[in-house]
Structures are given as C-alpha cells and as structure tokens.
C-alpha cells in the first residue's frame, strides 16, 4: 500500500496464497492522503476504529495509535502486519470493541463498518472521550456510506459533511460539538424468541451491536433450530456462534452436553455468553474468540453445529466456510458429526463430500438446506 509515510507490506489473516483480496482498499489510502495533505496534527491520542486488517495503524505506527476492532482475525492481521513492517511490539495499542475505550481522544479515525448498529454503539461509547479540538475523519467506499451513516455522526458527535468521491471512496468530516445531547446507547438489545422453535421457545436473546439479525430471529437459524440433532451428550461446538441461540438450544435440550461457543467477533461471543447466562442454562459451557476451531485438540469433539458466513466485508467468498469445515473434520472424533445450515445455492454439499467423503441432506426448503457429514 502506498502512503505518505511509506509503503507498508500488508496481508490478511490467515494468509492464503489463493486469496486475491487485499488487506486495504481505496478508502484507507484516501484517509491517509487526507491526513497528510491537510497536515492534520497526529499528536495526543490517535484512535482508529474498525481498521479491518491494520492498514491504518501500520501506516501511522510512528504516532503510537490505538486500534479498536470487533474482529479477532483483524487484530491478528494487525499484529502480523506490524511485525512484518518492523514495528516494535507495544507501539500500537490493540483494543477490542468490548474493552473500555481511551479516556481522551485527540484524533478519531473511523473505518465505516458494514453494520450501522456497530457504528452507533462505537460512536456512543467513544463520544465522551471526544472534545472540541478532536479531529474526526471517517472513511469508506461510496457504497458503504449512506444518509443514515452521516446521520449517526451528526446525531452523536456533531456537524458532519462528506468529501468528494475518489476512486469510489469517500471521507466523512465531522466537527465535534461537546454540548450536543446524545441519545442513550440502546446496546446490547434484548428480545424474546417466538414459540415453536424447540427448547429456546420464549427464551431471551441478548445481542450486542453488530451481531447478525440483532432485533429478531433470522429465518435460517429458525429453520436450523427445527432440525437440530437429538441429544447425545459429549462435547458440542457452536461454530460461528453469533448470539449463541443454537448452542443454547443444544444445552437446554441436553444438560449433559459440554458446549463450546466460538466466533471471531468479540461482540458475538459476548452476546452468546450473555444469552446463555440470561437463560440459566444447566451444564457446562465455554466461550472463545478465535479463528474457528484453531486450538481445539484433534479428535476431541462429538458434534459441530455451523452456520458459516459467506461474506468477508463486501466480498462474497466461501473461504471461511472451507476453513470451518476443515477444522470440524480435524477436531471431530471418528463417528462425530458436522451439521451445517446454508443457503441452497452455496453448494456446501460438494465441499463436504470432498472433505468427509459423505454429505446427507437432513432437511431443506426453497431457501435453506441442513446438511450432515460424518467423520469416518
């Protein structure tokens, strides 16, 4: 990536030679050029929110910035990119969206997330640290910035305008107004599940901002809940757990099960744990933020339940699903099963047959399919 501070070498995490997606885009470059062209003083506390793969904080490492991210993979990419470019450990402070933010922010850089709810939550959490002299600059591709995006900056921080577009990227320029009366933070959000969906019927879901389908049960998960495997005890993984509804349903149906909730989103794992605790679920559970089943011992799991994502930010890809399926095969005991819910058109049965040598349709409707693969 070419920047006014040099040309850092950057990669996504985990590195995959087949992955042609870059670890930065035109909006990262536009923001960095703006800071240099306007000679923005990068003194005091510099905070970069939503810096997807560490491009911003790697370029600005000399100013000892703080990164705030919801992505474990993004944080690991940042660590790797900082090391790749010779930045000493500790130069850049790495925080998650669940950590307390800095008490004072002098420069706030915001990479607009896909989730408007996550943007709202983060701006409300950061607003008390923003003062009249804080420089606030947001960035994103044109298709990522909407009137509602600008409205959040305006309502939470102060008067906001946008730049001209360059290479399909745009900047958000905000002037903080400390006297602004901000709304209360509505996150995390709680709602009651409908009846007719098994053990979690009528139970409470807790969603932190940015977690998929924050205010209702999505139709794919609802379909999956109606076709979960019969209780069998053992070690169960809710892989890509989101708000933890599937794992919680499994634990309620079978108190003998030991359920591991895993997601790469700090917000998701916090939601899953809050949902589980809210419902006084019996049995044992573990909550882990990480890259799928990395770190789980081989042959130690009896059942994996998975609703894999098929987007990486704005890109459609099955790379995450393939890694999840491969991790499941490695960690399942012989006879252990992987159950997957997905859109019919994604063709997961082909990948499962290649990895496991088998794939069975458990249930399907015009939109979704539930597949079962057995570790031989």
N, C-alpha and C positions, 0 to 999 in steps of 0.2 A: 504494500500500500504506500503510495506516495503522499507525504505530508510535509508541511512547512518545517517539521522537526526531524526530517529524515525519512527513510523508507524501511519501516519495520517489517520483518518477515512474520506472517500470521497464518495460523491454521485453526480449523475447527477441532473439536474433541468429541469422541476419539478420532484420531486421524485415520482416514480410509483413502487409499490411493484411487479407489473407484469413484469417490465423491468429488464432483467437479464444482461444488458450491464453495464460494469464497467465504472467508471469515470477516468480511467487511463489505460495505456497499457504498453507493454514491452519497448517501446521506451522512455517513461517517466522515467521508472526505470533505463534504460541503461544510459541516460543522467545524472541522479543524481549520479549513481555509478561512472561515469567517472569524475565528478567534485570532488568527494571525493577521488578517487584513485589517481588522478593527483594533488591533493591538489591545485586546482585552487583557487587563492585568490578571494573571493567573496566580494571585497571591492569596494568602489565607487558606481557608478550607475549600478545596475543589472537589465536588461530588459528581460522579457520573452514574445516573440511574438507568438500568436496562441496557447497559453496554453488553451486547449479545455475546461476543466472543473475545472481549477485551481489547478491541481495536483502539478505543478512545483512551483508556488508561495506559495502554502500552505506549501510544504516541506521546502522551503527556506525563510519562513517568517522572520526568525531571521535576515536576511540580508536586510530587507526592500526593496524588489524588486518592480519593476513596471511591470504590465501586460498590454499588448496591444492585444485586441481581436476585431474581427468583429461580434461576437455573443452576443446578449443580454442574451440569455439563459446561455451561457458560463460564462458571467460576473456575473449573478445572482447565478450560481452554485458556483463560486469562493467566493462570499460574504458568502453564506451559509456554504461552507466548511471551510473558515477561522473562522467563528463564532463557528462552530462545534468543531474546534480544539483549541479554546480558544485564538485566535489571536485578539489582540485589534484592533478596527476599526481605519483606517488610517495608520496602519503598512505597508500595501501593497497598492501601488498607482494603481488605476484601470483606464486605458485609453481605448478609442476605436480607431479603425483604422481611424476615421475621426478627432481625436484630434491631435494637434501638438505634435510630439514626444519629448522626453528629448533632451536637447542641447548637452549633452555629455553622451556617453555610455562606460562603462568600461568592462562589461560582457554582451554579447548578446547571448541569448538562443532562438533558433528558432524551434518551432514545425512545421514541414513542412505541409502547408495546402494542401487540395485537388486541389485547383486552382493555377496553375502556374502563372497566371496573378496577383493574390493577392500577391503571394510571390515576384514577380517582383516589384510591386508597393511598398510593405512594405520595401524591401531592399533598393530601391532607396530613399525612404523617410527617412530611418534611416542612410544611408551611411554617410551624412555629420557629424553625431554625433560620428561616429566610428573613432578611432585613431590608431596609430601604435601599441599601447600596449593593445588594446581591445582583450579580449578572445571571439572568436566567435565559438559557437558549435550549430549545427543543429541536429535534431533527427526526426526519422520517421520509420515506418515499411518498410521493404525492398521493398514491392510493391508500396510504395508511393514515393520512391526516384529513379529518373531516370537520365540519362545523361543530360537532359535539366535542371533538378533541380540543379545539380552540376555546369552546365554552367552559371546559373544565379549568384550563389555565386562568381564564378571565374570572371565573367564579371563586377560585381557591387562592390564587396568587395576586392577580391584578391585571391591568390593561394589557391586551395581547394583540399582536398583529403577525402576519406571515410575510416571508420574503418572496421574491420571485423564484420560480422553479428553475433548477439547474440539473440537467441530466436526470430528470424525473424525480428529483429530491427537493425538499422544501425545508425551511427553517421556521421555527416558532420563536418569536421575540416577545418576551414578557417583562413588564416593569412592575416589580413588587409594590404592593400597597399594604403596609403593615396595619393600616386602620380598617382593612376590609373585614367584614363579619363573615367568617367562614361557616359553612354548614357542618353539622356533626358527622363524624365518619360512620357510615352505615355498615361497615365491615368489621368482623365477619357477619354473615347473613344466615339466619336460621329459617327453616321451613319444615312442614310436616309432610311425610310421604303419604301417598294415597293408599287405599285398601287394595287387596287383591294381588299383592306382589310378594307374598310369602312372609318369612319371619320379620322383615323390616316394615311391614304394613303399619302405617300410623306412627312410625318412629320419627325422630327428629334428625335432620341433617344440618351440619354446620359447614358453611362454605366460606373460606377466606377469599378475598378478591383475586380474580384471575383464574380460578378453577373452573373447568368446563361446566356449563349449564348451572350457573350459580344460584338461580332462583327457582329451579324446578327439576324434576327427574327427567333426564333425556330419554328419548324413545328407545335408543339402543340398549342402554342399561336396563330399562324396564323389560325389554324382551329377554335379556340375559338372565335377569332375576327369576323369570318364569321357567327357566330351563337349566338351573344350576344342578350339578351332580348331587346324588343322595349323600347324606352324611357318612363319612368313613373314618373320622378321626385323623390322626397323623399331622404332618406339617404341611400347611397350605400357604401359598403365596398369592396375594392380590397384587399382581404385577402391573404397574402403571395405575396405581390405586385411585387417583383423583380424590374425591371426597370420602372414599372408603366404604361406600354403600355395599358393594359386592362382598368385600371381606367381612364387613359387619354382619351381613345376612348369613354368611357361612358360619361365623362364630355363634350367632344366635341359634342356628339350626343344629349345631353340633358343638356343645361346650367342651368336648374332648379335643377339638382341633386346636393346634397352635398356629396362629395366623400371623404371617409377616406381611406388612403393608409397605410397598416400595414405590417410590416415584422420584423423578429427577427434579420436580418442582418443590421448593421449600413450602410454598403456600399449600400445595396439595397434601403433603404429608401432615402439615399442621391441621388441615381440615379433616383428614382421615382420623387422626388421633382424637380430635375434638368430637367428631361424630361417634366414635367408639365409646369415649368416656361419657358422653351425654346420655347414652342409652344403657349404661350399667351392664355391659355385656359380660357374661361369665367367661371363664377360661383365661388363656394366656395370649398376649399379642405383643408384637414388636413393630416399631415404626422406624423406617430407614430411608434417608435421602441418598440417592446414588444412581449409578448407571445400570439400571436393570438389576440383574442377578449377580453382578460383579461382587466378589467377596463371599458369596454363598457357596459352601463346600459342594463338590461334586457328589451326586447321588444321595443327597440329604433331604429331598423334598418329595412329598407324595402327590401333590396336586398344585397346578399353577392355573390361575384364572386371569385372563388377559383381554383387555380391550385396547389394542395398540393404536397410537395416534398415526395418522398418515400425512401430517403436515409438519414441516420444520419451518416455523415462522410463515413466510408466504409461499414457500416451495412445497409441492406435493412430492412425497418420497416414501418408499417402503423400507428405507434403510433402518429405521428404528424398529419396525416390526420384525425384520430379519434378525437383528441383534437380540431382540427379546425371545424369539422362537429358539434361536441357537442357545441362548442362556438357559432356557427351560429344558432343552434336551440334555444339556450338560449336568444340570442340578437335580433332575428327576431320578428317582430310583427305578430300577427295572420294574415295569408294570405301572409306574407312575404316569399320570395323565396331564396333558395340557388342554385346557378348554379355552377357545377363542371366540369372541364375538366381533363381527366386522361387517361392513357393507358388502353386499353380494359381489359388486363389480370389482372388488380389490383382488379377488383370486387367491386368497391366502391358502386354499387347499393345495395349490401347486407347490408353494414353498414348504408346507408341512409334509407333503409326501416326499419331497426331496430330502428333508432333514430327518424325518422319523420313519419313512418307508410306509406310512399309512396316514389316512385322514378320513374321518367319518362325519357326515352331516347329522348333527343331533336334532336341529330344528331350523326352520327357515320361514321367511315371509317375503313379500315382494321387495323388501329393502335390506333385510339383515339375514345373516346366517350364523349359526352356532356350530363350531367345528370341534372335534375331539381327536387328539393324536396321542398314541400310547408309546411310551419309551420301552422298546424291546430289549 
